Structure formats: structure tokens, C-alpha cells
Amino acid sequence: MKKRIGSKPVYQEPVIDPKVLESAKKAVFEPIPPKTFLCRVCASEGATDQSDGLCWVCRRLKISAWRDVEQQLPLSE
């Protein structure tokens, strides 16, 4: 291969500001743990805003109850 005449290496400036890139890396690799509080139903620790204010046990019971209701609807029709 021949080197092109007149071709110079192009200096590329970073597209993203290094400070912004560093903060994005920190946000991805060091996530903030969700804030926990007492469950609405049983008052145990571990409920979060994402879990509708329920601990994992009450959330599983709620999901199971929904599945039971969905299975019973076709039988009653």
C-alpha cells in the first residue's frame, strides 16, 4: 500500500466532554440504591417506590392473587 500524498493525520477532538463522560460512567457502574421504607401491608422493612410500597413478600402475594383471578374469569363465563 502506498501512502497518499498530502494526507495528514486528522486530530479528533473528543465529542463528549470528559466530565460528562465520567459522571455517566459513575451513574452506570455505581447505581444509587433505592430508598426503602415500611411496607403498606405488613409494615416490614424493604418496600420501595418501584414496588408500589410493598415488601417482596406482599408483592409476590399480590401477583399470585392476580394470576388466580385471571385463571378463574374464563371458568365463570
ZIHUJO-V688178 format. One record per pair of residues at least 24 apart in sequence whose ideal C-beta (glycine too) atoms are under 10 Angstrom apart, sorted by the first residue. I is the first residue (numbers start at 0). J is the second residue. Records with the same first field share a line. If there is no record, write none. Layout:
I: J / J
This chain:
none
